[in-house]
Each structure stands twice: as structure tokens, then as C-alpha cells.
Amino acid sequence: MVETAVKEGHAAIIQTAAASQVGRMVLALANERGIPVIHIVRRKDQEELLRSLGGHIILNSESKTFEKDLQNEAKKLKATMAFEAVAGPMTGLILNAMPPKSKVLVYGALSGIPCADISPLGLIFQEKIVAGFFLYSWITQLSFWGRYQVTNSVQRLLAKGTFHTAIHAKVPLEQASAALEAYQKEMTTGKVLIIPNSEK
């Protein structure tokens, strides 16, 4: 997604679910490339987490001034690209706050409901776009050399520690159901690894 933003010449990015594992990777990659990002979270502890990781502009969607703050920051930074993992009304809220000729890439649906509140006037008269993003489809469109470059870049970032997936717990297979329920309630703390035959 960051490669797409760079290739299309977007000056800044907005991302939802910014405290997620993907969100943290976007933060690290954008910081490395000097791309401003507006990070959207839901809780105070997530704000603090992102600040500790080098996030600068962090907005809490539960704040009373969230919509106004988002509009102001998007206008100031000329943020014309958004990475959207929530869906529901959040998609329209973000797109409506962005400048003309903006694009929202939807790559998740954490809300469990369809994208909503998208202004048709923005799509028609401001040339705004809502599109889906699926990593597999993006990779298959690359040339052999392009795939090699992406793979090499990701391996380099993993080796440097720029990309890191937090692991909250490792559980045996028989505890998988309970572990997944707990993970769905609190995803920010990290992934849960299910270990078959853990007694061995």
C-alpha cells in the first residue's frame, strides 16, 4: 500500500486501525521514507503506543473533535491517500474529510459492516476514489524483477527490526478457541500463536 501511495505521488497518508500490526508496519515504513501519516486509533493507550514507536499525528476516533481534527490535518498535509481497515461509516468519514482527487484503499472490514456514508458528490465532482486492496492481487501484477525487489526489501526490513510482529501469547491447540476469543477483544497487544503438540 505504501508503494502504491509513493508511485501515485500522494504527499501524505491516513490510516485506520493504526495500532494494529499492519498499522505499525506502515508507521515504520513511512517514517523510514519520510512520508507523513495521520494515524487513527480508538483508545488512549493506542495513542501512547504509536507515539512510542515514532508516530507524530495521532487522532482518536472517540474524541469529540475527531472529524474536525481529521479535516484540518488532511488539508494541512494534503493527505490524498488512506488505508482503511475498519469499513462501515469510517470509510465515508475519512473520504469526506480528504482533499479532492483523494483515494481510499479498503483492505479490511473490522467493523463487520459494509463501507458507508460515502458522498456521491465527492466521487463525482471531486474525483475521489474508493478501491479495494488485496496483497495477492497486487503481487501477481508485478514482474519477476518487481517481486524480487519487494521480497528483498521486506527481508531487509525484517532483519533490521523495522518490521516486527508482536506475539502476545503461545497456546496449545486445545486452547485455540478461547485464545481466539480473547484476541478478538484485544488485538493491540499482539498475535496469538497456536502451537500443535505443544507438550512435545
C-alpha positions as CSV (number, residue, x, y, z in Angstrom):
1,M,0.0,0.0,0.0
2,V,2.9,2.4,0.8
3,E,4.4,1.5,-2.6
4,T,1.1,2.4,-4.3
5,A,1.0,5.8,-2.4
6,V,4.6,6.6,-3.4
7,K,4.1,5.5,-7.0
8,E,0.9,7.6,-7.4
9,G,2.6,10.7,-5.8
10,H,0.5,11.1,-2.7
11,A,2.1,13.6,-0.3
12,A,0.7,12.1,2.9
13,I,-1.3,9.1,4.2
14,I,-4.2,8.5,6.6
15,Q,-4.5,5.1,8.2
16,T,-7.2,3.5,10.4
17,A,-6.5,0.7,12.9
18,A,-3.1,2.3,13.2
19,A,-2.2,0.4,16.3
20,S,-2.6,-3.0,14.5
21,Q,0.4,-5.0,13.3
22,V,-0.1,-3.7,9.8
23,G,-0.6,-0.2,11.1
24,R,2.7,-0.3,13.0
25,M,4.5,-1.6,9.8
26,V,3.0,1.3,7.8
27,L,4.2,3.7,10.5
28,A,7.8,2.3,10.4
29,L,8.0,2.2,6.6
30,A,6.5,5.7,6.2
31,N,8.9,7.1,8.8
32,E,11.8,5.5,7.0
33,R,10.7,7.1,3.8
34,G,9.8,10.5,5.3
35,I,6.1,10.2,4.4
36,P,3.7,12.0,6.9
37,V,0.9,9.8,8.2
38,I,-2.2,10.6,10.1
39,H,-2.8,7.6,12.4
40,I,-6.4,6.9,13.6
41,V,-6.9,4.8,16.8
42,R,-9.8,4.2,19.3
43,R,-8.1,4.3,22.7
44,K,-5.7,6.4,24.7
45,D,-3.3,3.5,25.3
46,Q,-3.1,3.1,21.5
47,E,-2.2,6.8,21.1
48,E,0.7,6.3,23.6
49,L,1.9,3.1,21.9
50,L,2.1,4.8,18.5
51,R,4.0,7.8,20.0
52,S,6.5,5.4,21.5
53,L,7.0,3.9,18.0
54,G,7.6,7.3,16.4
55,G,4.1,8.3,15.4
56,H,3.6,12.1,15.2
57,I,0.0,12.8,14.2
58,I,-2.4,10.5,16.1
59,L,-6.1,11.1,16.2
60,N,-8.6,9.3,18.5
61,S,-11.8,8.5,16.7
62,E,-13.6,8.6,20.1
63,S,-12.7,12.3,20.5
64,K,-15.5,14.9,20.2
65,T,-13.3,16.9,17.8
66,F,-12.2,13.9,15.7
67,E,-13.9,14.8,12.4
68,K,-12.8,18.5,12.6
69,D,-9.2,17.5,13.5
70,L,-9.1,14.9,10.7
71,Q,-10.3,17.5,8.2
72,N,-7.7,20.0,9.4
73,E,-4.8,17.6,9.3
74,A,-5.8,16.1,5.9
75,K,-6.0,19.6,4.4
76,K,-2.7,20.8,6.0
77,L,-0.7,17.7,4.9
78,K,-2.5,17.2,1.6
79,A,-3.3,13.7,2.6
80,T,-4.8,12.2,-0.5
81,M,-4.3,8.5,0.3
82,A,-5.9,6.5,3.0
83,F,-5.5,2.9,4.1
84,E,-8.8,1.7,5.6
85,A,-9.2,-1.4,7.7
86,V,-12.4,-0.6,9.5
87,A,-15.2,-0.1,6.9
88,G,-18.7,1.0,8.0
89,P,-19.2,4.7,8.4
90,M,-15.5,5.3,8.9
91,T,-14.8,4.9,5.2
92,G,-17.1,7.8,4.2
93,L,-16.0,9.9,7.2
94,I,-12.4,9.6,6.0
95,L,-13.0,10.2,2.3
96,N,-15.3,13.2,3.0
97,A,-12.5,14.8,5.1
98,M,-9.9,14.4,2.4
99,P,-9.0,16.9,-0.3
100,P,-10.2,16.5,-3.9
101,K,-8.7,13.7,-6.0
102,S,-8.1,11.5,-2.9
103,K,-8.2,7.7,-2.8
104,V,-9.2,5.3,0.0
105,L,-7.8,1.8,-0.2
106,V,-10.0,-0.6,1.7
107,Y,-8.1,-3.7,2.9
108,G,-10.2,-4.8,5.8
109,A,-13.6,-4.7,7.5
110,L,-13.0,-4.8,11.2
111,S,-16.5,-3.2,11.8
112,G,-18.1,-6.2,10.2
113,I,-20.4,-3.9,8.1
114,P,-20.2,-2.5,4.5
115,C,-18.5,0.8,3.7
116,A,-20.9,3.6,4.3
117,D,-21.6,7.3,4.2
118,I,-19.6,7.9,1.1
119,S,-20.7,11.1,-0.6
120,P,-21.6,10.6,-4.2
121,L,-20.9,14.3,-4.8
122,G,-17.3,13.8,-3.7
123,L,-17.0,10.9,-6.1
124,I,-18.5,12.9,-9.0
125,F,-17.3,16.5,-8.5
126,Q,-14.1,16.0,-6.5
127,E,-12.9,12.9,-8.3
128,K,-12.5,10.9,-5.1
129,I,-12.0,7.1,-5.3
130,V,-12.7,4.1,-3.1
131,A,-10.9,1.0,-4.1
132,G,-10.1,-2.4,-2.6
133,F,-6.6,-3.6,-1.9
134,F,-5.6,-7.3,-1.8
135,L,-1.9,-8.1,-1.4
136,Y,-2.0,-11.3,-3.5
137,S,-3.6,-9.4,-6.5
138,W,-1.0,-6.6,-6.2
139,I,1.9,-9.0,-6.1
140,T,0.7,-11.1,-9.1
141,Q,0.7,-7.9,-11.2
142,L,4.4,-7.3,-10.6
143,S,7.1,-8.5,-12.9
144,F,9.6,-11.2,-11.7
145,W,12.1,-8.5,-11.0
146,G,9.5,-6.4,-9.2
147,R,8.6,-9.4,-6.9
148,Y,12.3,-10.0,-6.2
149,Q,12.7,-6.3,-5.2
150,V,9.7,-6.4,-2.9
151,T,10.8,-9.7,-1.3
152,N,14.3,-8.4,-0.8
153,S,13.0,-5.1,0.7
154,V,10.8,-6.9,3.2
155,Q,13.6,-9.3,4.2
156,R,15.9,-6.3,4.8
157,L,13.3,-4.5,6.9
158,L,12.7,-7.7,9.0
159,A,16.4,-8.2,9.5
160,K,16.8,-4.5,10.6
161,G,13.9,-4.9,13.0
162,T,11.9,-2.2,11.2
163,F,9.1,-4.8,10.7
164,H,8.2,-6.7,13.8
165,T,5.2,-8.7,14.7
166,A,4.4,-8.6,18.4
167,I,3.4,-12.0,19.9
168,H,1.1,-11.8,22.9
169,A,0.8,-15.5,23.6
170,K,1.6,-19.0,22.5
171,V,-1.2,-21.5,23.3
172,P,-1.7,-25.2,22.8
173,L,-4.2,-26.4,20.2
174,E,-6.8,-27.3,22.8
175,Q,-6.9,-23.7,24.0
176,A,-7.3,-22.2,20.5
177,S,-11.0,-21.3,20.8
178,A,-10.6,-19.4,24.0
179,A,-7.4,-17.7,22.7
180,L,-9.0,-16.5,19.5
181,E,-12.0,-15.1,21.5
182,A,-9.5,-13.2,23.8
183,Y,-7.6,-12.0,20.8
184,Q,-10.7,-10.5,19.1
185,K,-11.4,-8.5,22.2
186,E,-7.8,-7.1,22.4
187,M,-5.8,-7.2,19.2
188,T,-3.4,-4.4,20.0
189,T,-1.3,-6.5,22.4
190,G,-0.1,-8.8,19.7
191,K,-0.8,-12.0,17.8
192,V,-1.7,-15.3,19.3
193,L,0.3,-18.3,18.1
194,I,-1.4,-21.7,18.2
195,I,1.1,-24.5,18.8
196,P,0.0,-28.0,17.9
197,N,1.6,-30.8,20.0
198,S,2.9,-28.2,22.4
199,E,3.5,-30.8,25.1
200,K,6.4,-32.1,23.0
